[in-house]
Amino acid sequence: MTPNRRPESTHRASTDPRALQCRRYWGANSTNGGKECDEYPFATTYEGAAEHDYDPEVRKFNFSVKPIPKDDNRAGGNLLQGFYGNNHVIDGDYDGFIVKIVT
């Protein structure tokens, strides 16, 4: 387990919106076999599962989730953390930014 992650607890699993949505759409056993349920493709800013907590006008549970392998989930999170740490300057409480995707 990585140092900044809490183990899944019964309380968290029953109240975490990501876990609730994952069970709803993928079934009760969706995280079996070393998977974690996370927002997918990803939501690391003011969007996704937490958005309703900050803006009550936003529809609750208006985000997507998918069970993905735990190691892949953590590796992706570490890459994003490094990217934001090196490339993102925060300017205020609700700083927004745009990422241009080029294919």
Z-matrix of the N, CA and C atoms (Angstrom, degrees):
N
C 1 1.456
C 2 1.526 1 108.76
N 3 1.327 2 116.54 1 136.02
C 4 1.452 3 120.02 2 177.03
C 5 1.520 4 109.74 3 -74.81
N 6 1.341 5 117.88 4 151.06
C 7 1.467 6 120.88 5 -172.31
C 8 1.512 7 115.69 6 -59.80
N 9 1.335 8 119.62 7 -30.32
C 10 1.457 9 121.33 8 -174.21
C 11 1.517 10 113.63 9 -92.40
N 12 1.319 11 118.03 10 4.34
C 13 1.458 12 120.38 11 -178.10
C 14 1.517 13 110.15 12 -108.30
N 15 1.339 14 116.11 13 134.17
C 16 1.460 15 120.67 14 175.74
C 17 1.516 16 109.28 15 -86.55
N 18 1.329 17 116.88 16 145.52
C 19 1.467 18 117.45 17 173.79
C 20 1.516 19 110.17 18 -65.15
N 21 1.318 20 116.57 19 150.94
C 22 1.463 21 121.57 20 178.84
C 23 1.521 22 108.98 21 -64.55
N 24 1.293 23 117.52 22 122.75
C 25 1.458 24 120.97 23 178.19
C 26 1.521 25 108.90 24 -108.74
N 27 1.309 26 116.42 25 160.63
C 28 1.459 27 120.82 26 179.30
C 29 1.516 28 110.35 27 -60.50
N 30 1.352 29 117.62 28 -42.45
C 31 1.465 30 120.69 29 -179.51
C 32 1.520 31 110.33 30 -63.12
N 33 1.316 32 116.69 31 -47.93
C 34 1.458 33 120.12 32 -178.22
C 35 1.519 34 110.59 33 -62.44
N 36 1.323 35 116.89 34 -43.12
C 37 1.463 36 120.54 35 -178.98
C 38 1.520 37 111.66 36 -63.22
N 39 1.322 38 117.44 37 -28.24
C 40 1.464 39 119.77 38 -178.81
C 41 1.521 40 112.91 39 -89.30
N 42 1.335 41 118.71 40 -12.15
C 43 1.463 42 121.05 41 -178.88
C 44 1.527 43 113.38 42 -119.50
N 45 1.312 44 119.47 43 -16.78
C 46 1.460 45 122.90 44 -178.60
C 47 1.528 46 109.26 45 -71.35
N 48 1.339 47 117.91 46 121.14
C 49 1.467 48 119.64 47 -177.67
C 50 1.528 49 112.95 48 -59.21
N 51 1.338 50 117.49 49 -33.13
C 52 1.469 51 119.16 50 178.41
C 53 1.528 52 110.74 51 -64.24
N 54 1.335 53 116.09 52 -44.26
C 55 1.467 54 120.07 53 -179.63
C 56 1.528 55 110.71 54 -65.95
N 57 1.329 56 116.71 55 -39.80
C 58 1.464 57 119.90 56 178.76
C 59 1.526 58 111.22 57 -62.47
N 60 1.323 59 116.64 58 -45.12
C 61 1.462 60 120.27 59 179.48
C 62 1.527 61 111.41 60 -67.43
N 63 1.310 62 116.79 61 -36.52
C 64 1.463 63 119.40 62 -179.65
C 65 1.522 64 110.72 63 -63.95
N 66 1.320 65 116.51 64 -45.07
C 67 1.465 66 119.58 65 177.52
C 68 1.525 67 110.71 66 -64.27
N 69 1.317 68 116.54 67 -37.52
C 70 1.467 69 120.75 68 -178.73
C 71 1.523 70 111.74 69 -62.72
N 72 1.333 71 116.74 70 -44.95
C 73 1.462 72 120.26 71 -174.07
C 74 1.524 73 114.61 72 -96.85
N 75 1.337 74 117.41 73 -27.68
C 76 1.459 75 119.91 74 -174.15
C 77 1.528 76 113.36 75 -113.15
N 78 1.348 77 117.42 76 -7.22
C 79 1.459 78 120.11 77 177.01
C 80 1.517 79 113.56 78 99.11
N 81 1.322 80 115.33 79 162.43
C 82 1.468 81 121.92 80 -175.26
C 83 1.523 82 113.12 81 -63.87
N 84 1.313 83 117.67 82 -25.56
C 85 1.464 84 120.84 83 -177.74
C 86 1.526 85 112.93 84 -102.71
N 87 1.312 86 116.79 85 21.72
C 88 1.468 87 121.04 86 -173.28
C 89 1.519 88 113.85 87 -64.07
N 90 1.329 89 118.48 88 -23.47
C 91 1.459 90 119.55 89 -178.67
C 92 1.523 91 112.24 90 -102.78
N 93 1.315 92 117.49 91 9.26
C 94 1.466 93 119.80 92 175.21
C 95 1.526 94 109.98 93 -65.29
N 96 1.308 95 116.00 94 156.82
C 97 1.464 96 120.27 95 176.36
C 98 1.509 97 113.85 96 77.24
N 99 1.325 98 117.85 97 29.20
C 100 1.465 99 120.51 98 175.94
C 101 1.512 100 114.93 99 78.53
N 102 1.318 101 117.32 100 29.55
C 103 1.463 102 120.32 101 178.75
C 104 1.521 103 110.75 102 -105.93
N 105 1.311 104 115.48 103 156.57
C 106 1.460 105 123.03 104 172.18
C 107 1.515 106 107.24 105 -122.41
N 108 1.298 107 115.59 106 146.43
C 109 1.447 108 119.99 107 177.02
C 110 1.518 109 107.87 108 -95.46
N 111 1.311 110 116.49 109 124.66
C 112 1.455 111 119.61 110 -178.09
C 113 1.514 112 109.59 111 -141.82
N 114 1.315 113 114.85 112 162.53
C 115 1.449 114 119.54 113 175.63
C 116 1.524 115 107.79 114 -61.13
N 117 1.323 116 116.03 115 138.08
C 118 1.444 117 119.71 116 -172.89
C 119 1.519 118 109.10 117 -140.70
N 120 1.308 119 120.55 118 134.56
C 121 1.447 120 125.43 119 9.30
C 122 1.510 121 113.45 120 -68.99
N 123 1.311 122 120.36 121 -41.80
C 124 1.454 123 122.09 122 167.49
C 125 1.517 124 109.10 123 -172.63
N 126 1.302 125 115.73 124 158.43
C 127 1.464 126 121.55 125 175.61
C 128 1.511 127 106.56 126 -148.58
N 129 1.314 128 116.40 127 103.07
C 130 1.461 129 119.56 128 -175.87
C 131 1.525 130 112.35 129 -116.93
N 132 1.310 131 117.56 130 3.20
C 133 1.456 132 120.10 131 -178.93
C 134 1.521 133 109.08 132 -120.79
N 135 1.298 134 117.06 133 -150.43
C 136 1.468 135 122.49 134 -178.49
C 137 1.522 136 109.81 135 -78.98
N 138 1.299 137 116.30 136 59.32
C 139 1.461 138 122.28 137 178.55
C 140 1.518 139 107.59 138 -150.93
N 141 1.296 140 116.72 139 171.05
C 142 1.456 141 119.71 140 174.62
C 143 1.512 142 114.03 141 83.64
N 144 1.316 143 116.25 142 -146.94
C 145 1.458 144 122.70 143 -170.91
C 146 1.520 145 113.74 144 -59.46
N 147 1.314 146 118.30 145 -33.53
C 148 1.466 147 120.94 146 -175.58
C 149 1.524 148 113.81 147 -89.20
N 150 1.311 149 118.36 148 -9.77
C 151 1.468 150 120.14 149 -173.47
C 152 1.527 151 112.28 150 -58.03
N 153 1.318 152 117.91 151 -41.80
C 154 1.463 153 121.05 152 -179.67
C 155 1.534 154 111.61 153 -62.40
N 156 1.330 155 117.72 154 -29.27
C 157 1.471 156 121.05 155 178.40
C 158 1.526 157 112.10 156 -64.15
N 159 1.336 158 116.83 157 -27.85
C 160 1.461 159 121.50 158 -176.72
C 161 1.523 160 113.09 159 -104.23
N 162 1.312 161 116.89 160 -19.81
C 163 1.457 162 121.17 161 -178.95
C 164 1.530 163 108.68 162 -138.41
N 165 1.340 164 117.62 163 95.30
C 166 1.463 165 120.30 164 -175.38
C 167 1.526 166 114.07 165 -64.08
N 168 1.325 167 118.41 166 -13.06
C 169 1.461 168 120.71 167 177.72
C 170 1.535 169 111.82 168 -78.02
N 171 1.312 170 116.46 169 -15.78
C 172 1.463 171 120.53 170 179.11
C 173 1.519 172 108.74 171 -79.37
N 174 1.311 173 116.29 172 138.34
C 175 1.456 174 120.90 173 -180.00
C 176 1.529 175 110.72 174 -64.18
N 177 1.318 176 116.50 175 129.28
C 178 1.457 177 121.68 176 179.50
C 179 1.529 178 109.33 177 -67.57
N 180 1.308 179 117.09 178 147.46
C 181 1.468 180 125.16 179 -179.94
C 182 1.526 181 112.54 180 63.31
N 183 1.318 182 117.69 181 29.09
C 184 1.461 183 121.86 182 178.96
C 185 1.535 184 109.67 183 -95.72
N 186 1.320 185 115.57 184 65.31
C 187 1.454 186 121.64 185 178.64
C 188 1.525 187 107.86 186 -155.77
N 189 1.310 188 116.71 187 164.34
C 190 1.458 189 120.69 188 -179.46
C 191 1.524 190 110.37 189 -106.10
N 192 1.323 191 115.87 190 151.72
C 193 1.465 192 121.81 191 177.99
C 194 1.523 193 108.83 192 -136.47
N 195 1.318 194 114.22 193 157.40
C 196 1.456 195 119.68 194 177.41
C 197 1.520 196 108.92 195 -156.04
N 198 1.329 197 117.76 196 136.61
C 199 1.462 198 119.31 197 173.81
C 200 1.531 199 108.93 198 -75.12
N 201 1.322 200 116.14 199 125.71
C 202 1.465 201 121.06 200 179.87
C 203 1.523 202 108.73 201 -130.99
N 204 1.326 203 118.17 202 156.91
C 205 1.463 204 120.19 203 -179.63
C 206 1.529 205 111.30 204 -56.42
N 207 1.333 206 115.40 205 134.73
C 208 1.462 207 121.85 206 -175.99
C 209 1.529 208 111.95 207 -54.66
N 210 1.323 209 117.63 208 -45.55
C 211 1.466 210 119.92 209 -178.54
C 212 1.525 211 111.63 210 -63.66
N 213 1.333 212 117.29 211 -39.53
C 214 1.468 213 120.59 212 177.71
C 215 1.529 214 110.87 213 -65.79
N 216 1.334 215 116.37 214 -41.53
C 217 1.458 216 121.21 215 179.62
C 218 1.525 217 110.57 216 -60.70
N 219 1.298 218 116.76 217 -46.24
C 220 1.467 219 120.66 218 -178.42
C 221 1.519 220 111.61 219 -69.91
N 222 1.323 221 117.58 220 -38.60
C 223 1.460 222 120.19 221 177.98
C 224 1.529 223 110.40 222 -62.54
N 225 1.341 224 116.16 223 -43.39
C 226 1.465 225 119.76 224 177.21
C 227 1.513 226 111.82 225 -63.08
N 228 1.321 227 117.28 226 -41.86
C 229 1.468 228 120.87 227 177.52
C 230 1.515 229 112.40 228 -62.18
N 231 1.314 230 117.35 229 -39.90
C 232 1.466 231 120.67 230 178.17
C 233 1.521 232 111.39 231 -65.66
N 234 1.346 233 116.92 232 -39.82
C 235 1.462 234 119.64 233 176.89
C 236 1.529 235 111.48 234 -63.36
N 237 1.339 236 116.67 235 -44.75
C 238 1.461 237 119.91 236 178.60
C 239 1.525 238 111.61 237 -63.00
N 240 1.315 239 116.44 238 -41.55
C 241 1.465 240 120.16 239 178.86
C 242 1.530 241 110.36 240 -60.21
N 243 1.328 242 116.82 241 -43.72
C 244 1.462 243 120.32 242 177.75
C 245 1.515 244 112.34 243 -63.72
N 246 1.335 245 116.11 244 -42.18
C 247 1.461 246 120.13 245 179.03
C 248 1.523 247 111.05 246 -61.42
N 249 1.340 248 116.47 247 -50.43
C 250 1.459 249 119.40 248 -179.34
C 251 1.519 250 111.64 249 -64.33
N 252 1.314 251 116.74 250 -37.49
C 253 1.468 252 119.77 251 178.80
C 254 1.512 253 112.85 252 -63.54
N 255 1.327 254 116.83 253 -33.94
C 256 1.466 255 121.14 254 -177.30
C 257 1.518 256 114.09 255 -93.46
N 258 1.318 257 118.43 256 -24.20
C 259 1.465 258 120.17 257 -168.22
C 260 1.518 259 116.07 258 -124.91
N 261 1.291 260 119.04 259 1.21
C 262 1.454 261 119.59 260 -174.86
C 263 1.519 262 110.66 261 -122.72
N 264 1.314 263 116.32 262 121.51
C 265 1.455 264 121.77 263 175.27
C 266 1.524 265 107.11 264 -100.11
N 267 1.298 266 116.98 265 122.19
C 268 1.464 267 121.50 266 -179.61
C 269 1.520 268 108.57 267 -83.18
N 270 1.319 269 116.13 268 131.53
C 271 1.454 270 121.84 269 -178.37
C 272 1.520 271 108.72 270 -130.51
N 273 1.315 272 117.33 271 80.96
C 274 1.456 273 121.50 272 178.70
C 275 1.516 274 112.30 273 101.98
N 276 1.329 275 115.14 274 172.99
C 277 1.452 276 121.52 275 -175.09
C 278 1.520 277 113.73 276 -67.78
N 279 1.321 278 118.19 277 -33.83
C 280 1.459 279 121.36 278 -176.09
C 281 1.525 280 110.99 279 -120.29
N 282 1.312 281 114.99 280 47.60
C 283 1.453 282 121.65 281 -178.87
C 284 1.524 283 110.54 282 -62.87
N 285 1.300 284 116.36 283 127.89
C 286 1.457 285 120.82 284 176.84
C 287 1.513 286 110.43 285 -111.31
N 288 1.302 287 116.55 286 156.11
C 289 1.447 288 120.80 287 176.68
C 290 1.518 289 109.23 288 -151.71
N 291 1.320 290 115.54 289 161.34
C 292 1.461 291 122.01 290 -177.69
C 293 1.524 292 107.78 291 -120.26
N 294 1.304 293 115.39 292 136.07
C 295 1.461 294 121.20 293 175.26
C 296 1.517 295 106.91 294 -112.90
N 297 1.312 296 117.23 295 119.66
C 298 1.459 297 122.19 296 179.11
C 299 1.535 298 108.48 297 -86.08
N 300 1.321 299 116.09 298 126.24
C 301 1.455 300 121.27 299 179.97
C 302 1.521 301 108.52 300 -102.39
N 303 1.310 302 115.50 301 123.56
C 304 1.453 303 121.47 302 -178.71
C 305 1.523 304 108.00 303 -115.64
N 306 1.322 305 115.97 304 128.34
C 307 1.470 306 118.70 305 -179.85
C 308 1.507 307 111.17 306 -112.20
